[in-house]
Amino acid sequence: MADKSAEPGTPANPLTLTDPRMMRALAHPARIAIWQHLGLEGPATATECARVTDLSPSACSYHLRALARYGFVEEDLASAADARQRPWRARYIAFNINDDPDAPRETQLAGQLLAESLRAAADEVRERYLDRHTEYPADWRAALGDVQGVLHVTPDELVALKERLIEVSMEYMRLDPAERPPGARRVHVRLDVNPWFEPGEGR
């Protein structure tokens, strides 16, 4: 459950996106990569972001300004090494996508677009690993990979389970590098819960 006393947009209090323009702004693959880089690595310039996206610094500047327009990032001149640098930092690093069926059609479509873009970015991480999984050390190969199963739950039980899993996973998020133990590496975790029944079944 979100901690409303925490800063909005943090893992403890994810921001719920309802503005379709805001969701469309982040849905671009390059902007997702830039936003994730800033959230995970800390402040960076457009030139540094260019190395992550394989785009030019000027293109990254354009995407950074677009993200800033909707509050995802902001300039962080305090972290600049000198007056010539213009670092940016992630302002929101955690959010939920509004999936209210009564939301305007435009909002639903924008949410679907963003969700699909985020899934595509996550799939790329997984595909890169699968392409080179034999190159990873044995201890990492034993720890990584899919975990699949089936549950029989009520909606309330499933919500409670997801909240418990999120609470446990947050212990290991460690966005501050100083909190990471020796040997810690970044891994991507995705909980993908899908119905194994038809919409009207059992009613």
C-alpha positions as CSV (number, residue, x, y, z in Angstrom):
1,M,0.0,0.0,0.0
2,A,1.3,3.4,-0.9
3,D,2.7,5.6,1.9
4,K,0.9,8.9,1.3
5,S,3.4,10.7,3.6
6,A,6.2,9.8,1.1
7,E,7.1,12.1,-1.8
8,P,4.8,11.4,-4.8
9,G,6.5,9.5,-7.5
10,T,8.8,7.5,-5.2
11,P,8.7,3.7,-4.8
12,A,6.9,4.2,-1.5
13,N,4.2,6.4,-3.0
14,P,3.9,5.8,-6.8
15,L,2.3,8.5,-8.8
16,T,-1.0,7.5,-10.6
17,L,-0.9,8.8,-14.2
18,T,-4.2,10.1,-15.5
19,D,-3.1,12.7,-18.0
20,P,-3.0,11.1,-21.5
21,R,-0.4,13.7,-22.7
22,M,1.9,12.8,-19.8
23,M,1.6,9.0,-20.6
24,R,2.2,9.6,-24.3
25,A,5.2,11.7,-23.6
26,L,7.0,8.9,-21.8
27,A,5.9,6.1,-24.2
28,H,8.7,6.8,-26.6
29,P,11.4,4.1,-26.3
30,A,14.3,6.6,-26.1
31,R,12.5,8.6,-23.4
32,I,11.9,5.4,-21.4
33,A,15.6,4.6,-21.7
34,I,16.7,8.1,-20.6
35,W,14.2,8.2,-17.7
36,Q,15.3,4.8,-16.5
37,H,18.9,5.7,-16.8
38,L,18.4,8.9,-14.7
39,G,16.4,7.0,-12.1
40,L,18.9,4.2,-11.7
41,E,22.2,6.0,-12.3
42,G,21.5,9.5,-11.0
43,P,21.9,12.8,-12.7
44,A,23.4,12.8,-16.2
45,T,23.8,15.2,-19.1
46,A,22.4,14.9,-22.6
47,T,25.8,13.7,-23.7
48,E,25.8,11.0,-21.1
49,C,22.3,9.9,-22.0
50,A,23.3,9.7,-25.7
51,R,25.6,6.8,-24.8
52,V,22.5,4.9,-23.4
53,T,20.2,5.6,-26.3
54,D,22.6,5.6,-29.3
55,L,21.2,9.0,-30.2
56,S,22.9,12.4,-30.6
57,P,23.2,14.7,-27.6
58,S,20.9,17.2,-29.3
59,A,18.3,14.5,-29.8
60,C,18.6,13.5,-26.1
61,S,18.2,17.2,-25.1
62,Y,15.0,17.3,-27.1
63,H,13.7,14.2,-25.3
64,L,14.8,15.5,-21.9
65,R,12.9,18.7,-22.4
66,A,9.8,16.7,-23.4
67,L,10.1,14.6,-20.2
68,A,10.6,17.7,-18.2
69,R,7.5,19.3,-19.6
70,Y,5.4,16.6,-17.8
71,G,7.5,16.4,-14.6
72,F,9.3,13.1,-15.2
73,V,12.8,14.8,-15.1
74,E,14.2,18.2,-14.1
75,E,17.5,20.0,-14.4
76,D,19.9,19.4,-11.5
77,L,22.5,22.1,-11.9
78,A,23.7,21.5,-8.3
79,S,25.3,18.3,-9.5
80,A,27.1,19.9,-12.4
81,A,30.9,19.5,-12.4
82,D,31.3,23.0,-14.0
83,A,29.2,25.9,-15.4
84,R,29.1,24.3,-18.9
85,Q,27.3,21.2,-17.8
86,R,23.5,20.8,-17.6
87,P,22.7,17.6,-15.7
88,W,19.2,16.3,-15.4
89,R,17.7,14.0,-12.7
90,A,14.6,11.9,-12.5
91,R,11.9,13.6,-10.6
92,Y,9.3,10.7,-10.7
93,I,10.8,7.2,-10.5
94,A,7.7,5.2,-9.7
95,F,4.1,5.4,-11.1
96,N,0.9,3.4,-11.7
97,I,-1.0,3.6,-15.0
98,N,-4.7,4.5,-14.6
99,D,-6.7,1.5,-15.7
100,D,-10.1,2.7,-14.6
101,P,-12.6,1.3,-17.2
102,D,-14.7,4.5,-16.8
103,A,-11.8,6.8,-17.7
104,P,-12.0,8.7,-21.0
105,R,-11.1,6.7,-24.1
106,E,-8.1,8.9,-24.7
107,T,-6.8,8.2,-21.3
108,Q,-7.3,4.4,-21.7
109,L,-5.5,4.4,-25.1
110,A,-2.6,6.5,-23.8
111,G,-2.2,4.1,-20.8
112,Q,-2.3,1.1,-23.1
113,L,0.4,2.7,-25.3
114,L,2.7,3.4,-22.3
115,A,2.1,-0.1,-20.8
116,E,3.0,-1.7,-24.2
117,S,6.1,0.5,-24.5
118,L,7.3,-0.4,-21.0
119,R,6.7,-4.1,-21.7
120,A,8.7,-3.8,-24.9
121,A,11.6,-2.2,-23.0
122,A,11.5,-5.0,-20.4
123,D,11.3,-7.7,-23.2
124,E,14.5,-6.2,-24.6
125,V,16.3,-6.7,-21.3
126,R,15.2,-10.3,-21.2
127,E,16.1,-11.0,-24.8
128,R,19.6,-9.6,-24.4
129,Y,20.1,-11.9,-21.4
130,L,18.7,-15.0,-23.3
131,D,21.0,-14.2,-26.3
132,R,24.1,-14.3,-24.0
133,H,23.0,-16.3,-21.0
134,T,25.8,-18.9,-21.4
135,E,28.3,-16.1,-20.9
136,Y,27.1,-15.3,-17.4
137,P,28.8,-16.9,-14.3
138,A,27.3,-20.1,-13.0
139,D,26.0,-18.6,-9.8
140,W,24.1,-15.9,-11.7
141,R,22.7,-18.4,-14.2
142,A,21.4,-20.4,-11.2
143,A,19.8,-17.3,-9.7
144,L,18.3,-15.8,-12.9
145,G,15.4,-16.9,-15.1
146,D,11.7,-17.4,-15.1
147,V,9.5,-18.5,-12.2
148,Q,6.1,-19.7,-13.2
149,G,3.1,-21.1,-11.4
150,V,-0.6,-21.0,-10.8
151,L,-2.6,-19.6,-8.0
152,H,-6.3,-19.9,-7.0
153,V,-7.2,-16.6,-5.3
154,T,-9.8,-14.0,-4.8
155,P,-9.2,-10.4,-6.1
156,D,-8.6,-9.2,-2.5
157,E,-6.1,-12.0,-1.9
158,L,-4.3,-11.2,-5.1
159,V,-4.1,-7.5,-4.2
160,A,-2.7,-8.4,-0.8
161,L,-0.2,-10.8,-2.4
162,K,1.1,-8.2,-4.8
163,E,1.5,-5.6,-2.0
164,R,3.5,-8.1,0.0
165,L,5.7,-8.9,-2.9
166,I,6.3,-5.2,-3.6
167,E,7.1,-4.6,0.1
168,V,9.7,-7.4,0.1
169,S,11.2,-6.4,-3.2
170,M,11.6,-2.8,-2.1
171,E,14.1,-4.0,0.5
172,Y,16.4,-4.9,-2.4
173,M,15.8,-1.9,-4.6
174,R,18.8,0.0,-3.2
175,L,18.7,3.0,-5.5
176,D,21.5,4.5,-3.4
177,P,24.7,2.8,-4.5
178,A,26.0,3.0,-0.9
179,E,23.3,0.6,0.2
180,R,24.4,-2.2,-2.2
181,P,26.5,-5.0,-0.8
182,P,29.7,-6.2,-2.6
183,G,28.8,-8.2,-5.7
184,A,25.3,-6.7,-6.1
185,R,24.2,-6.3,-9.7
186,R,21.1,-4.8,-11.3
187,V,18.4,-7.3,-12.3
188,H,15.0,-6.7,-13.8
189,V,12.0,-8.2,-12.0
190,R,8.5,-8.2,-13.5
191,L,5.4,-9.7,-11.8
192,D,3.0,-10.5,-14.6
193,V,-0.3,-11.7,-13.3
194,N,-2.9,-12.8,-15.9
195,P,-6.3,-14.4,-15.6
196,W,-6.6,-18.1,-16.5
197,F,-10.4,-17.8,-16.8
198,E,-12.9,-16.1,-19.1
199,P,-14.4,-12.7,-18.0
200,G,-17.8,-14.0,-17.1
201,E,-16.7,-17.4,-15.8
202,G,-17.9,-18.3,-12.3
203,R,-20.3,-15.4,-11.8
